[in-house]
Amino acid sequence: MTGVVAEPRLGLPRSSRRTWRDLSTRERRFVVVGTAVDLLGKVAMLADLRRRPADRVRGPKWAWAASALINSAGAVPAGYFALGVKHR
């Protein structure tokens, strides 16, 4: 074997990858708040999905629940409440 070190994932050189320590306090807050908002949206979506009858949901309930596993930055819960719920 040669002494060649493989580059990190995504093809970025190691020096351009940022770790949690590299983030400023403001950036860390943004990440924490964004994650909390996304998590709360998914919890609200799943709770609503659980209590709502299937005939009041556009599409299969299992598909909406599975979509909660996607890292969506809040787009999936917003899409569910905007498009997935049948309003009276």
PLY file of the C-alpha trace (Angstrom):
ply
format ascii 1.0
element vertex 88
property float x
property float y
property float z
element edge 87
property int vertex1
property int vertex2
end_header
0.00 0.00 0.00
1.09 3.52 -0.62
0.89 6.31 1.91
-1.98 8.00 0.07
-4.88 9.10 2.28
-8.33 8.92 0.75
-10.25 12.17 0.55
-13.27 12.56 2.82
-16.77 11.90 1.54
-18.38 14.32 -0.88
-15.02 14.97 -2.49
-14.22 17.84 -0.16
-10.65 18.21 0.98
-10.28 17.60 4.69
-9.30 21.22 5.31
-12.63 22.55 3.96
-14.83 20.33 6.14
-16.29 22.12 9.16
-16.89 20.48 12.49
-19.12 21.60 15.35
-16.12 23.30 16.95
-15.55 25.34 13.80
-19.03 26.88 13.95
-19.62 30.23 15.60
-22.09 30.53 18.46
-24.61 32.07 16.07
-24.23 29.19 13.60
-24.60 26.63 16.38
-27.81 28.31 17.56
-29.14 28.26 14.01
-28.44 24.53 13.72
-30.04 23.76 17.10
-33.14 25.91 16.47
-33.55 24.55 12.93
-33.30 20.99 14.19
-35.82 21.68 16.96
-38.30 23.26 14.51
-37.95 20.30 12.14
-38.41 17.82 14.98
-41.47 19.62 16.37
-43.00 19.77 12.90
-42.51 16.05 12.41
-43.95 15.23 15.84
-47.00 17.43 15.10
-47.40 15.80 11.69
-47.19 12.27 13.10
-49.58 13.06 15.96
-52.09 14.57 13.55
-51.66 11.67 11.15
-52.31 9.18 13.92
-55.57 10.78 15.05
-56.92 11.74 11.61
-59.07 9.17 9.78
-57.56 7.82 6.54
-60.37 9.30 4.45
-59.32 12.79 5.62
-55.74 12.36 4.35
-54.63 12.68 0.73
-52.60 9.60 -0.06
-51.74 6.64 2.14
-51.05 7.41 5.78
-48.04 5.05 5.76
-46.40 7.11 2.99
-46.78 10.34 4.95
-45.41 8.63 8.07
-42.46 7.21 6.12
-41.72 10.67 4.71
-41.04 11.85 8.27
-37.79 9.84 8.12
-36.46 12.18 5.44
-34.15 14.99 6.52
-36.43 17.68 5.18
-35.64 20.93 6.99
-39.35 21.23 7.77
-40.57 20.77 4.20
-42.32 17.43 4.77
-44.46 18.56 7.74
-45.33 21.79 5.93
-46.24 19.81 2.82
-48.40 17.46 4.84
-50.39 20.25 6.47
-50.67 22.19 3.19
-51.33 19.34 0.76
-51.89 16.09 2.63
-54.80 17.10 4.84
-58.26 17.31 3.29
-59.84 20.49 4.60
-63.61 20.71 4.90
0 1
1 2
2 3
3 4
4 5
5 6
6 7
7 8
8 9
9 10
10 11
11 12
12 13
13 14
14 15
15 16
16 17
17 18
18 19
19 20
20 21
21 22
22 23
23 24
24 25
25 26
26 27
27 28
28 29
29 30
30 31
31 32
32 33
33 34
34 35
35 36
36 37
37 38
38 39
39 40
40 41
41 42
42 43
43 44
44 45
45 46
46 47
47 48
48 49
49 50
50 51
51 52
52 53
53 54
54 55
55 56
56 57
57 58
58 59
59 60
60 61
61 62
62 63
63 64
64 65
65 66
66 67
67 68
68 69
69 70
70 71
71 72
72 73
73 74
74 75
75 76
76 77
77 78
78 79
79 80
80 81
81 82
82 83
83 84
84 85
85 86
86 87
